[in-house]
Amino acid sequence: MTIHPPDRRDFARSVPVRLWDESFAADPLRHYQALRNQGPVGWGELAPGVPAYVVTDRRAALDVLHDEETFSHDPRAWEATVPDDSPVLGMMRWRPNALFADGAAHVRYRTTLIDVFDLVEPHDLRGRVHRAVRLLVGRIGPRGEADLVGDFAEPLMALVFNDLFGLPESQGDRLHSGVGKMMEGGDRATVGEAEYAQYVLDLIAAKTERRGDDLPSRLLDHPAGLTREEVTWQVFLTLGAGYGPTANLLSNTLSRILGNPLYYSTLTDGARPVMDAVVEVLHHETPLANYGIYYVRRPVAFHGVWLREAVPVVVSYGALGILAEREATERRHPNDASHLSWGAGAHACPVKQHTLLLVTEAIERLTQWLPDLDPVVPRDRLTWRPGPFHRSLTALPVRFSPRSPASEPSGVRS
């Protein structure tokens, strides 16, 4: 880790940059630039009265992500400093799972997740996506118009993840309601956390009584011997982190494709540059913009700033991606991974390939069924949900030629 003690600063009396209000959702770049103007580490606010160190420099971010001796994921010292009704507690409070663990405990939890997801074969995941797309196109096709957030991206991910976790289609609304409220981090966050927790508790109770061919059952039977409580919080993490951010990645990518004639024309002509659009989204509108959260184990000077204990250190993937694009040189390939949206180090995303397959298959299949999607609202007039952690569209309205659910498009594989 790089230490810079001579010019270290303490932000305790500075005015933080708000990452939780409507103005941040409307113009994150302005807020990220204000943070970057303070140096590699800026002073932000995740909710009223909840300050955080925000890392906007790539080198500093990598120092955080790779230094397990200085930085911890355990938030319990911080938790003791915030009110019980803080709107960000739902996303930040400690739970016995891979996200909030360090060292051997983290390795144990992470290994179980990798093991159970490795049992999900790519062809199986494709099949689940294809069935979900067919079902949703059957609902929206005859109408000739849809909101690709509320009518496609969110219900599709609810269908796929409920299927993977052994729940029926009818439970999708519960998943969407709880996770959505919790991620926005506003007045409804506490209610959303309770709703989602009950959703997961009901799921684990059902799987404890009767196993199935699903991820919770495999976690319950994993040789690591996770307790029922540990399985509950592993599922709380993976189902929530899978559903919300993946739905946002899907809708953000669709908005970028539909808003760029070059993307969409080549997509419908068969070139399918979906992955290029995904990479662009990970630079500009990454779904989990500010959710790389760490805490120093002891006060330390870090890149010119004095970091105090019990204050979150947030690696801003949103700022890193946008600012990296603005500061790009001719030597950098446009499709590199300087966005760091998948994380790095011990806590890097363990299911990156599953996520990419989900999103790319969903877009390719949708545009085969509905090849003339036409956005109703110009891209620069789309609106975004507030919240410090995510980058999430409120809606993506489109029109298209009405299609009968019974009419199979040419080139679609079952």
Residue pairs with C-beta under 8 A, 6 or more apart in sequence:
1 63
1 67
1 70
1 302
2 59
2 60
2 63
2 302
2 303
3 300
3 301
3 302
4 301
4 302
4 303
4 304
5 301
7 304
8 301
8 304
8 305
8 306
9 39
9 304
9 305
9 306
10 305
10 306
10 308
11 43
11 51
11 53
11 305
12 308
14 43
15 43
16 43
16 44
16 45
16 51
16 52
17 31
17 34
17 35
17 42
17 43
17 44
17 45
17 54
18 24
18 31
18 44
18 45
19 31
19 44
19 45
19 46
19 54
19 290
19 388
20 45
20 46
20 47
20 48
20 87
20 185
20 186
20 386
20 387
20 388
21 386
22 386
23 31
24 31
24 386
24 388
25 383
25 384
25 385
25 386
25 387
26 383
26 384
28 289
28 318
28 319
28 322
28 391
29 322
32 56
32 316
32 318
32 319
32 322
32 323
33 323
34 42
35 42
35 43
35 44
35 54
35 56
35 316
35 319
36 42
36 56
36 57
36 319
36 323
39 57
39 303
39 304
39 305
40 55
40 56
40 57
40 59
40 60
40 303
40 304
40 305
41 53
41 54
41 55
41 56
41 57
41 60
41 302
41 303
41 304
41 305
41 307
41 313
42 53
42 54
42 56
43 51
43 52
43 53
43 54
44 51
44 52
44 53
44 54
44 314
45 51
45 52
46 52
46 88
46 92
46 185
46 290
46 312
46 314
46 388
46 389
47 86
47 87
47 88
47 185
47 388
49 82
49 83
49 86
50 82
50 86
50 88
50 312
51 311
52 293
52 311
52 312
52 313
52 314
53 305
53 307
53 311
53 312
53 313
53 314
54 290
54 314
54 316
54 319
55 61
55 64
55 292
55 313
55 314
55 315
55 316
56 316
56 319
56 320
56 323
57 303
57 320
58 320
58 324
58 338
58 340
59 303
60 302
60 303
61 292
61 315
61 316
61 320
61 340
61 344
62 340
62 344
63 302
63 303
64 71
64 292
64 294
64 313
64 315
65 292
65 315
65 340
65 343
65 344
65 345
65 347
65 348
66 344
66 345
68 102
68 103
68 345
68 346
69 297
70 296
70 297
70 300
70 302
71 294
71 295
71 296
71 297
71 313
72 102
72 294
72 295
72 296
72 297
73 99
73 100
73 101
73 102
73 106
73 293
73 294
73 295
73 347
74 94
74 100
74 101
74 102
74 295
75 92
75 93
75 94
75 100
75 293
75 295
75 312
76 94
77 295
77 309
77 310
78 92
78 295
78 310
78 311
78 312
79 89
79 92
79 93
79 94
80 310
81 310
82 88
82 89
85 190
87 185
87 186
87 187
87 189
87 190
88 185
88 189
88 388
88 389
89 189
89 190
89 193
90 182
90 185
90 189
90 190
90 192
90 193
90 196
91 182
91 183
91 185
91 189
91 291
91 389
92 293
92 312
94 100
95 233
95 236
95 237
96 105
96 109
96 229
96 230
96 233
97 109
97 230
97 233
97 234
97 236
97 237
98 106
98 109
98 110
98 113
98 234
98 237
98 347
98 350
99 237
99 241
99 347
101 108
101 109
106 346
106 347
108 224
109 226
109 230
109 234
110 346
110 350
111 224
112 219
112 222
112 224
112 226
112 234
113 234
113 238
113 350
113 351
114 350
115 218
115 222
116 215
116 218
116 219
116 222
117 215
117 350
117 351
117 354
119 218
120 164
120 215
120 354
122 357
125 160
125 354
125 357
125 358
125 361
126 357
126 361
128 159
128 160
128 163
128 164
129 156
129 160
129 357
129 358
129 361
129 362
129 365
130 361
130 365
130 413
130 414
132 156
132 159
132 160
132 163
132 362
133 156
133 362
133 365
133 366
133 369
134 369
135 159
136 151
136 152
136 155
136 156
136 159
137 366
137 369
137 370
137 403
137 405
138 405
139 151
140 146
140 151
140 152
141 369
141 370
141 402
141 403
141 404
141 405
142 402
142 403
142 404
142 405
143 402
144 399
144 400
144 401
144 402
145 376
145 397
145 398
145 399
145 400
146 152
146 397
146 398
146 400
147 395
147 396
147 397
147 398
148 251
148 254
148 255
148 373
148 396
148 397
148 398
149 247
149 251
149 393
149 394
149 395
149 396
150 395
152 250
152 251
152 254
152 366
153 247
153 248
153 250
153 251
153 254
153 362
153 396
154 176
154 247
154 251
155 172
155 176
156 247
156 250
156 362
157 242
157 243
157 246
157 247
157 250
157 358
158 171
158 172
158 173
158 175
158 176
158 243
158 247
159 169
159 172
160 358
161 175
161 239
161 242
161 243
161 246
162 168
162 169
162 171
162 172
162 175
164 214
164 215
165 203
165 214
165 215
165 216
165 235
165 239
166 203
166 206
166 207
166 212
166 213
166 214
166 215
166 216
166 217
167 203
171 199
174 195
174 199
175 196
175 199
175 239
175 243
176 243
177 192
177 195
178 192
178 193
178 194
178 195
178 196
178 197
178 198
178 199
179 192
179 196
179 240
179 243
179 244
180 192
180 244
181 188
181 189
181 191
181 192
181 193
181 195
182 189
182 192
182 193
182 196
182 240
183 192
183 244
183 387
183 389
183 390
183 392
184 192
184 385
184 386
184 387
184 390
185 386
185 387
185 388
185 389
186 386
186 387
196 236
196 240
197 236
200 232
200 235
200 236
200 239
201 232
203 216
203 235
204 216
204 220
204 228
204 231
204 232
204 235
207 214
207 216
207 217
207 220
208 220
208 228
211 217
211 220
211 221
215 235
215 238
216 231
216 235
219 226
219 231
219 234
219 235
220 226
220 228
220 231
226 234
238 351
241 288
242 351
242 355
244 287
244 390
244 392
245 287
245 288
245 390
246 287
246 355
246 358
246 359
248 287
248 390
248 391
248 392
248 393
249 278
249 281
249 282
249 287
249 355
249 359
250 358
250 359
250 362
250 363
251 392
251 393
251 396
252 281
252 285
252 287
252 391
252 393
253 274
253 277
253 278
253 281
253 359
253 363
254 363
254 366
254 396
255 375
255 379
255 382
255 393
255 396
256 263
256 277
256 280
256 281
256 284
256 285
256 379
257 263
257 264
257 267
257 274
257 277
257 363
258 264
258 373
258 374
258 375
258 379
258 396
258 398
259 375
259 378
259 379
260 277
263 273
263 276
263 277
264 373
266 272
266 273
267 273
267 274
267 363
267 367
268 367
268 371
272 364
274 359
274 360
274 363
274 364
275 356
275 360
276 335
277 363
278 356
278 359
278 360
279 334
279 335
279 339
281 287
282 321
282 339
282 341
283 321
283 322
283 324
283 325
283 338
283 339
284 321
284 322
284 325
285 318
285 391
286 317
286 318
286 321
286 339
286 341
286 391
287 341
287 390
287 391
287 392
288 317
288 341
288 389
288 390
289 316
289 317
289 318
289 319
289 389
289 390
289 391
290 314
290 316
290 317
290 318
290 319
290 388
290 389
291 314
291 317
291 389
291 390
292 314
292 315
292 316
292 317
292 343
292 347
293 312
293 313
293 314
293 315
294 312
294 313
294 314
294 315
295 309
295 310
295 311
295 312
295 313
296 302
296 307
296 308
296 309
296 313
297 309
298 309
299 306
299 307
299 308
299 309
300 306
300 307
301 307
307 313
315 340
317 339
317 340
317 341
317 343
318 391
320 338
320 339
320 340
321 338
321 339
321 340
321 341
324 338
324 339
328 334
332 338
342 348
342 349
342 352
343 349
349 355
365 412
366 373
367 373
368 409
368 411
368 412
369 403
369 409
369 412
370 400
370 401
370 403
371 409
372 400
372 401
373 398
373 399
373 400
374 398
374 399
374 400
375 396
375 397
375 398
376 397
376 398
376 399
377 395
377 396
377 397
382 393
382 394
382 395
382 396
383 393
383 394
383 395
384 391
384 392
384 393
384 394
385 392
385 393
385 394
